Amino acid sequence: MKLNRRRSNIEIIADMLRLGEAGKTEIMYSANMSYFQLQKYLKFMLDQKLIDEVHLGNPSVSYRVTGKGSNLLKSIDTVQQILDSVDGDSS
């Protein structure tokens, strides 16, 4: 078990993508991040077209994973499974 380890950018992005569709507050709490971090990651993910904004009414906005975001999450999960199996082999 890995304790006291900071999450990588990739792990944070994967945590956000796993939510599917959510508002800022849900993302912030589910991904365990500060509001500053949330803003930074949302901007990056919107710029990369990994998520889309869904306007639910003024001022309510939700964020939804795009096809590109889903593909990235599948790739991250595949790499993580490979790395976990390597970690398991060395013990």
N, CA, C and O atoms as CSV, one atom per row, in Angstrom:
chain,resi,resn,atom,element,x,y,z
A,1,MET,N,N,0.849,-1.182,0.000
A,1,MET,CA,C,0.000,0.000,0.000
A,1,MET,C,C,0.890,1.240,0.000
A,1,MET,O,O,1.864,1.316,0.749
A,2,LYS,N,N,0.546,2.209,-0.848
A,2,LYS,CA,C,1.336,3.425,-0.961
A,2,LYS,C,C,0.715,4.521,-0.100
A,2,LYS,O,O,-0.383,4.994,-0.394
A,3,LEU,N,N,1.398,4.917,0.941
A,3,LEU,CA,C,0.909,5.965,1.829
A,3,LEU,C,C,1.741,7.227,1.656
A,3,LEU,O,O,2.894,7.171,1.228
A,4,ASN,N,N,1.144,8.368,1.995
A,4,ASN,CA,C,1.845,9.646,1.942
A,4,ASN,C,C,2.457,9.923,0.571
A,4,ASN,O,O,3.558,10.467,0.478
A,5,ARG,N,N,1.766,9.559,-0.461
A,5,ARG,CA,C,2.257,9.784,-1.814
A,5,ARG,C,C,1.312,10.748,-2.511
A,5,ARG,O,O,0.097,10.556,-2.504
A,6,ARG,N,N,1.870,11.771,-3.102
A,6,ARG,CA,C,1.041,12.715,-3.845
A,6,ARG,C,C,0.617,12.085,-5.156
A,6,ARG,O,O,1.367,11.327,-5.771
A,7,ARG,N,N,-0.589,12.408,-5.570
A,7,ARG,CA,C,-1.082,11.890,-6.842
A,7,ARG,C,C,-0.422,12.632,-7.995
A,7,ARG,O,O,-0.108,13.818,-7.892
A,8,SER,N,N,-0.220,11.924,-9.076
A,8,SER,CA,C,0.323,12.546,-10.283
A,8,SER,C,C,-0.799,13.287,-11.016
A,8,SER,O,O,-1.981,13.091,-10.733
A,9,ASN,N,N,-0.410,14.125,-11.945
A,9,ASN,CA,C,-1.393,14.825,-12.784
A,9,ASN,C,C,-2.291,13.824,-13.499
A,9,ASN,O,O,-3.495,14.042,-13.634
A,10,ILE,N,N,-1.701,12.733,-13.952
A,10,ILE,CA,C,-2.471,11.724,-14.684
A,10,ILE,C,C,-3.524,11.095,-13.779
A,10,ILE,O,O,-4.658,10.875,-14.205
A,11,GLU,N,N,-3.159,10.807,-12.540
A,11,GLU,CA,C,-4.123,10.210,-11.605
A,11,GLU,C,C,-5.267,11.174,-11.301
A,11,GLU,O,O,-6.419,10.754,-11.184
A,12,ILE,N,N,-4.959,12.450,-11.174
A,12,ILE,CA,C,-5.999,13.451,-10.909
A,12,ILE,C,C,-6.942,13.562,-12.103
A,12,ILE,O,O,-8.162,13.595,-11.938
A,13,ILE,N,N,-6.374,13.619,-13.299
A,13,ILE,CA,C,-7.195,13.696,-14.512
A,13,ILE,C,C,-8.080,12.455,-14.624
A,13,ILE,O,O,-9.260,12.564,-14.959
A,14,ALA,N,N,-7.519,11.280,-14.346
A,14,ALA,CA,C,-8.310,10.043,-14.407
A,14,ALA,C,C,-9.445,10.082,-13.392
A,14,ALA,O,O,-10.568,9.689,-13.707
A,15,ASP,N,N,-9.166,10.551,-12.177
A,15,ASP,CA,C,-10.219,10.655,-11.160
A,15,ASP,C,C,-11.344,11.567,-11.639
A,15,ASP,O,O,-12.519,11.271,-11.421
A,16,MET,N,N,-10.995,12.660,-12.282
A,16,MET,CA,C,-12.004,13.591,-12.787
A,16,MET,C,C,-12.803,12.958,-13.933
A,16,MET,O,O,-14.024,13.103,-13.994
A,17,LEU,N,N,-12.119,12.263,-14.831
A,17,LEU,CA,C,-12.801,11.642,-15.965
A,17,LEU,C,C,-13.740,10.522,-15.525
A,17,LEU,O,O,-14.768,10.292,-16.164
A,18,ARG,N,N,-13.406,9.836,-14.460
A,18,ARG,CA,C,-14.240,8.722,-13.979
A,18,ARG,C,C,-15.624,9.190,-13.531
A,18,ARG,O,O,-16.555,8.387,-13.467
A,19,LEU,N,N,-15.768,10.463,-13.226
A,19,LEU,CA,C,-17.067,10.976,-12.766
A,19,LEU,C,C,-18.100,11.019,-13.885
A,19,LEU,O,O,-19.299,11.045,-13.608
A,20,GLY,N,N,-17.666,11.027,-15.133
A,20,GLY,CA,C,-18.607,11.058,-16.249
A,20,GLY,C,C,-19.167,12.437,-16.483
A,20,GLY,O,O,-18.756,13.128,-17.416
A,21,GLU,N,N,-20.102,12.848,-15.647
A,21,GLU,CA,C,-20.641,14.209,-15.716
A,21,GLU,C,C,-20.892,14.695,-14.301
A,21,GLU,O,O,-21.499,13.999,-13.487
A,22,ALA,N,N,-20.415,15.906,-14.021
A,22,ALA,CA,C,-20.550,16.448,-12.673
A,22,ALA,C,C,-20.325,17.953,-12.695
A,22,ALA,O,O,-19.747,18.500,-13.634
A,23,GLY,N,N,-20.790,18.603,-11.646
A,23,GLY,CA,C,-20.546,20.028,-11.459
A,23,GLY,C,C,-19.225,20.244,-10.726
A,23,GLY,O,O,-18.579,19.294,-10.285
A,24,LYS,N,N,-18.842,21.505,-10.608
A,24,LYS,CA,C,-17.556,21.834,-9.982
A,24,LYS,C,C,-17.428,21.299,-8.565
A,24,LYS,O,O,-16.398,20.727,-8.207
A,25,THR,N,N,-18.463,21.480,-7.761
A,25,THR,CA,C,-18.381,21.054,-6.363
A,25,THR,C,C,-18.199,19.553,-6.259
A,25,THR,O,O,-17.359,19.085,-5.489
A,26,GLU,N,N,-18.967,18.790,-7.018
A,26,GLU,CA,C,-18.848,17.332,-6.988
A,26,GLU,C,C,-17.464,16.885,-7.447
A,26,GLU,O,O,-16.866,15.991,-6.849
A,27,ILE,N,N,-16.954,17.510,-8.511
A,27,ILE,CA,C,-15.614,17.171,-9.007
A,27,ILE,C,C,-14.573,17.464,-7.930
A,27,ILE,O,O,-13.705,16.638,-7.647
A,28,MET,N,N,-14.672,18.648,-7.338
A,28,MET,CA,C,-13.699,19.082,-6.343
A,28,MET,C,C,-13.646,18.107,-5.168
A,28,MET,O,O,-12.560,17.718,-4.738
A,29,TYR,N,N,-14.796,17.713,-4.651
A,29,TYR,CA,C,-14.825,16.799,-3.507
A,29,TYR,C,C,-14.484,15.370,-3.900
A,29,TYR,O,O,-13.732,14.703,-3.189
A,30,SER,N,N,-15.013,14.889,-5.008
A,30,SER,CA,C,-14.758,13.508,-5.429
A,30,SER,C,C,-13.295,13.280,-5.792
A,30,SER,O,O,-12.734,12.222,-5.505
A,31,ALA,N,N,-12.678,14.282,-6.428
A,31,ALA,CA,C,-11.277,14.156,-6.825
A,31,ALA,C,C,-10.336,14.671,-5.739
A,31,ALA,O,O,-9.117,14.670,-5.915
A,32,ASN,N,N,-10.911,15.113,-4.609
A,32,ASN,CA,C,-10.127,15.560,-3.455
A,32,ASN,C,C,-9.099,16.622,-3.841
A,32,ASN,O,O,-7.892,16.410,-3.721
A,33,MET,N,N,-9.598,17.766,-4.307
A,33,MET,CA,C,-8.714,18.831,-4.763
A,33,MET,C,C,-9.214,20.191,-4.298
A,33,MET,O,O,-10.378,20.351,-3.928
A,34,SER,N,N,-8.316,21.162,-4.325
A,34,SER,CA,C,-8.679,22.529,-3.956
A,34,SER,C,C,-9.383,23.208,-5.130
A,34,SER,O,O,-9.350,22.720,-6.259
A,35,TYR,N,N,-10.016,24.336,-4.840
A,35,TYR,CA,C,-10.692,25.083,-5.901
A,35,TYR,C,C,-9.677,25.570,-6.941
A,35,TYR,O,O,-9.958,25.559,-8.139
A,36,PHE,N,N,-8.503,25.994,-6.479
A,36,PHE,CA,C,-7.443,26.441,-7.396
A,36,PHE,C,C,-7.039,25.306,-8.339
A,36,PHE,O,O,-6.928,25.513,-9.548
A,37,GLN,N,N,-6.819,24.109,-7.790
A,37,GLN,CA,C,-6.461,22.949,-8.618
A,37,GLN,C,C,-7.584,22.641,-9.604
A,37,GLN,O,O,-7.332,22.370,-10.778
A,38,LEU,N,N,-8.813,22.686,-9.125
A,38,LEU,CA,C,-9.969,22.399,-9.967
A,38,LEU,C,C,-9.978,23.316,-11.187
A,38,LEU,O,O,-10.144,22.853,-12.315
A,39,GLN,N,N,-9.800,24.608,-10.961
A,39,GLN,CA,C,-9.816,25.579,-12.063
A,39,GLN,C,C,-8.721,25.252,-13.088
A,39,GLN,O,O,-8.953,25.294,-14.296
A,40,LYS,N,N,-7.530,24.930,-12.584
A,40,LYS,CA,C,-6.394,24.616,-13.457
A,40,LYS,C,C,-6.687,23.380,-14.311
A,40,LYS,O,O,-6.464,23.385,-15.522
A,41,TYR,N,N,-7.186,22.327,-13.668
A,41,TYR,CA,C,-7.452,21.083,-14.395
A,41,TYR,C,C,-8.634,21.213,-15.348
A,41,TYR,O,O,-8.588,20.678,-16.456
A,42,LEU,N,N,-9.693,21.916,-14.940
A,42,LEU,CA,C,-10.832,22.114,-15.842
A,42,LEU,C,C,-10.397,22.856,-17.096
A,42,LEU,O,O,-10.789,22.481,-18.201
A,43,LYS,N,N,-9.599,23.894,-16.943
A,43,LYS,CA,C,-9.127,24.652,-18.106
A,43,LYS,C,C,-8.318,23.755,-19.041
A,43,LYS,O,O,-8.537,23.748,-20.252
A,44,PHE,N,N,-7.385,23.004,-18.469
A,44,PHE,CA,C,-6.565,22.097,-19.275
A,44,PHE,C,C,-7.442,21.083,-20.014
A,44,PHE,O,O,-7.270,20.863,-21.213
A,45,MET,N,N,-8.371,20.477,-19.300
A,45,MET,CA,C,-9.194,19.422,-19.890
A,45,MET,C,C,-10.159,19.968,-20.938
A,45,MET,O,O,-10.446,19.296,-21.929
A,46,LEU,N,N,-10.658,21.180,-20.724
A,46,LEU,CA,C,-11.498,21.824,-21.745
A,46,LEU,C,C,-10.671,22.157,-22.982
A,46,LEU,O,O,-11.104,21.916,-24.108
A,47,ASP,N,N,-9.468,22.719,-22.764
A,47,ASP,CA,C,-8.587,23.067,-23.885
A,47,ASP,C,C,-8.224,21.837,-24.717
A,47,ASP,O,O,-8.109,21.919,-25.940
A,48,GLN,N,N,-8.045,20.697,-24.043
A,48,GLN,CA,C,-7.675,19.446,-24.725
A,48,GLN,C,C,-8.881,18.678,-25.255
A,48,GLN,O,O,-8.735,17.619,-25.864
A,49,LYS,N,N,-10.077,19.225,-25.018
A,49,LYS,CA,C,-11.338,18.610,-25.450
A,49,LYS,C,C,-11.556,17.218,-24.834
A,49,LYS,O,O,-12.099,16.314,-25.470
A,50,LEU,N,N,-11.115,17.080,-23.575
A,50,LEU,CA,C,-11.350,15.846,-22.825
A,50,LEU,C,C,-12.704,15.895,-22.130
A,50,LEU,O,O,-13.281,14.856,-21.809
A,51,ILE,N,N,-13.213,17.109,-21.897
A,51,ILE,CA,C,-14.528,17.343,-21.303
A,51,ILE,C,C,-15.205,18.485,-22.050
A,51,ILE,O,O,-14.548,19.292,-22.707
A,52,ASP,N,N,-16.514,18.538,-21.941
A,52,ASP,CA,C,-17.329,19.627,-22.496
A,52,ASP,C,C,-18.100,20.271,-21.363
A,52,ASP,O,O,-18.403,19.625,-20.359
A,53,GLU,N,N,-18.417,21.550,-21.526
A,53,GLU,CA,C,-19.320,22.226,-20.590
A,53,GLU,C,C,-20.751,21.942,-21.014
A,53,GLU,O,O,-21.086,22.007,-22.197
A,54,VAL,N,N,-21.584,21.631,-20.045
A,54,VAL,CA,C,-23.004,21.430,-20.290
A,54,VAL,C,C,-23.730,22.517,-19.504
A,54,VAL,O,O,-23.693,22.528,-18.274
A,55,HIS,N,N,-24.387,23.424,-20.211
A,55,HIS,CA,C,-25.079,24.534,-19.552
A,55,HIS,C,C,-26.482,24.088,-19.159
A,55,HIS,O,O,-27.334,23.823,-20.007
A,56,LEU,N,N,-26.696,24.014,-17.851
A,56,LEU,CA,C,-27.969,23.535,-17.318
A,56,LEU,C,C,-28.920,24.686,-17.005
A,56,LEU,O,O,-30.044,24.470,-16.550
A,57,GLY,N,N,-28.467,25.884,-17.249
A,57,GLY,CA,C,-29.236,27.076,-16.907
A,57,GLY,C,C,-28.298,28.062,-16.233
A,57,GLY,O,O,-27.275,27.664,-15.675
A,58,ASN,N,N,-28.628,29.318,-16.277
A,58,ASN,CA,C,-27.747,30.335,-15.725
A,58,ASN,C,C,-27.823,30.342,-14.205
A,58,ASN,O,O,-28.930,30.477,-13.683
A,59,PRO,N,N,-26.746,30.207,-13.464
A,59,PRO,CA,C,-25.349,30.033,-13.897
A,59,PRO,C,C,-24.882,28.584,-13.811
A,59,PRO,O,O,-23.676,28.335,-13.812
A,60,SER,N,N,-25.788,27.635,-13.737
A,60,SER,CA,C,-25.429,26.241,-13.499
A,60,SER,C,C,-24.750,25.593,-14.704
A,60,SER,O,O,-25.295,25.569,-15.808
A,61,VAL,N,N,-23.536,25.065,-14.464
A,61,VAL,CA,C,-22.761,24.398,-15.509
A,61,VAL,C,C,-22.286,23.052,-14.968
A,61,VAL,O,O,-21.891,22.928,-13.809
A,62,SER,N,N,-22.338,22.057,-15.839
A,62,SER,CA,C,-21.823,20.737,-15.519
A,62,SER,C,C,-20.736,20.430,-16.545
A,62,SER,O,O,-20.662,21.069,-17.594
A,63,TYR,N,N,-19.905,19.459,-16.235
A,63,TYR,CA,C,-18.827,19.060,-17.146
A,63,TYR,C,C,-18.993,17.586,-17.471
A,63,TYR,O,O,-19.169,16.753,-16.582
A,64,ARG,N,N,-18.934,17.277,-18.777
A,64,ARG,CA,C,-19.175,15.909,-19.247
A,64,ARG,C,C,-17.967,15.421,-20.043
A,64,ARG,O,O,-17.379,16.170,-20.824
A,65,VAL,N,N,-17.610,14.173,-19.838
A,65,VAL,CA,C,-16.480,13.559,-20.532
A,65,VAL,C,C,-16.825,13.402,-22.010
A,65,VAL,O,O,-17.929,12.984,-22.360
A,66,THR,N,N,-15.870,13.742,-22.870
A,66,THR,CA,C,-16.040,13.573,-24.319
A,66,THR,C,C,-15.533,12.181,-24.717
A,66,THR,O,O,-14.990,11.446,-23.893
A,67,GLY,N,N,-15.719,11.844,-25.970
A,67,GLY,CA,C,-15.184,10.578,-26.483
A,67,GLY,C,C,-13.668,10.526,-26.326
A,67,GLY,O,O,-13.109,9.492,-25.961
A,68,LYS,N,N,-13.012,11.644,-26.603
A,68,LYS,CA,C,-11.558,11.715,-26.449
A,68,LYS,C,C,-11.165,11.490,-24.987
A,68,LYS,O,O,-10.169,10.823,-24.706
A,69,GLY,N,N,-11.942,12.044,-24.062
A,69,GLY,CA,C,-11.681,11.854,-22.640
A,69,GLY,C,C,-11.868,10.403,-22.226
A,69,GLY,O,O,-11.083,9.870,-21.442
A,70,SER,N,N,-12.909,9.764,-22.753
A,70,SER,CA,C,-13.158,8.342,-22.458
A,70,SER,C,C,-12.018,7.472,-22.957
A,70,SER,O,O,-11.586,6.547,-22.269
A,71,ASN,N,N,-11.533,7.770,-24.152
A,71,ASN,CA,C,-10.410,7.006,-24.700
A,71,ASN,C,C,-9.154,7.189,-23.856
A,71,ASN,O,O,-8.413,6.235,-23.623
A,72,LEU,N,N,-8.918,8.415,-23.401
A,72,LEU,CA,C,-7.759,8.667,-22.546
A,72,LEU,C,C,-7.878,7.887,-21.244
A,72,LEU,O,O,-6.903,7.287,-20.790
A,73,LEU,N,N,-9.065,7.889,-20.640
A,73,LEU,CA,C,-9.265,7.166,-19.385
A,73,LEU,C,C,-9.008,5.670,-19.573
A,73,LEU,O,O,-8.390,5.043,-18.713
A,74,LYS,N,N,-9.473,5.088,-20.685
A,74,LYS,CA,C,-9.221,3.670,-20.961
A,74,LYS,C,C,-7.721,3.404,-21.065
A,74,LYS,O,O,-7.225,2.395,-20.563
A,75,SER,N,N,-7.007,4.311,-21.717
A,75,SER,CA,C,-5.554,4.153,-21.858
A,75,SER,C,C,-4.856,4.254,-20.506
A,75,SER,O,O,-3.962,3.463,-20.206
A,76,ILE,N,N,-5.258,5.217,-19.697
A,76,ILE,CA,C,-4.676,5.376,-18.357
A,76,ILE,C,C,-4.924,4.119,-17.535
A,76,ILE,O,O,-4.013,3.630,-16.867
A,77,ASP,N,N,-6.147,3.589,-17.575
A,77,ASP,CA,C,-6.485,2.397,-16.813
A,77,ASP,C,C,-5.665,1.190,-17.277
A,77,ASP,O,O,-5.234,0.377,-16.459
A,78,THR,N,N,-5.452,1.076,-18.588
A,78,THR,CA,C,-4.652,-0.021,-19.132
A,78,THR,C,C,-3.211,0.064,-18.637
A,78,THR,O,O,-2.640,-0.935,-18.200
A,79,VAL,N,N,-2.632,1.248,-18.707
A,79,VAL,CA,C,-1.257,1.440,-18.225
A,79,VAL,C,C,-1.176,1.144,-16.733
A,79,VAL,O,O,-0.228,0.504,-16.277
A,80,GLN,N,N,-2.169,1.610,-15.964
A,80,GLN,CA,C,-2.164,1.381,-14.519
A,80,GLN,C,C,-2.233,-0.112,-14.200
A,80,GLN,O,O,-1.558,-0.581,-13.283
A,81,GLN,N,N,-3.044,-0.860,-14.949
A,81,GLN,CA,C,-3.140,-2.315,-14.736
A,81,GLN,C,C,-1.802,-2.991,-15.015
A,81,GLN,O,O,-1.392,-3.895,-14.288
A,82,ILE,N,N,-1.125,-2.546,-16.074
A,82,ILE,CA,C,0.184,-3.118,-16.404
A,82,ILE,C,C,1.184,-2.814,-15.297
A,82,ILE,O,O,1.925,-3.697,-14.866
A,83,LEU,N,N,1.206,-1.572,-14.839
A,83,LEU,CA,C,2.135,-1.192,-13.776
A,83,LEU,C,C,1.827,-1.933,-12.476
A,83,LEU,O,O,2.743,-2.344,-11.763
A,84,ASP,N,N,0.544,-2.103,-12.166
A,84,ASP,CA,C,0.157,-2.832,-10.956
A,84,ASP,C,C,0.595,-4.291,-11.038
A,84,ASP,O,O,1.012,-4.871,-10.035
A,85,SER,N,N,0.502,-4.888,-12.229
A,85,SER,CA,C,0.908,-6.296,-12.371
A,85,SER,C,C,2.425,-6.433,-12.242
A,85,SER,O,O,2.915,-7.442,-11.734
A,86,VAL,N,N,3.164,-5.435,-12.694
A,86,VAL,CA,C,4.620,-5.445,-12.533
A,86,VAL,C,C,4.966,-5.305,-11.066
A,86,VAL,O,O,5.845,-6.011,-10.571
A,87,ASP,N,N,4.283,-4.395,-10.348
A,87,ASP,CA,C,4.500,-4.224,-8.909
A,87,ASP,C,C,4.193,-5.523,-8.178
A,87,ASP,O,O,4.894,-5.882,-7.232
A,88,GLY,N,N,3.159,-6.225,-8.602
A,88,GLY,CA,C,2.775,-7.473,-7.963
A,88,GLY,C,C,3.786,-8.583,-8.196
A,88,GLY,O,O,3.962,-9.452,-7.342
A,89,ASP,N,N,4.456,-8.562,-9.351
A,89,ASP,CA,C,5.459,-9.574,-9.677
A,89,ASP,C,C,6.711,-9.451,-8.831
A,89,ASP,O,O,7.387,-10.446,-8.570
A,90,SER,N,N,7.029,-8.224,-8.397
A,90,SER,CA,C,8.284,-8.004,-7.675
A,90,SER,C,C,8.168,-8.292,-6.187
A,90,SER,O,O,9.177,-8.250,-5.484
A,91,SER,N,N,6.978,-8.581,-5.682
A,91,SER,CA,C,6.848,-8.816,-4.230
A,91,SER,C,C,6.933,-10.272,-3.868
A,91,SER,O,O,6.841,-10.623,-2.692
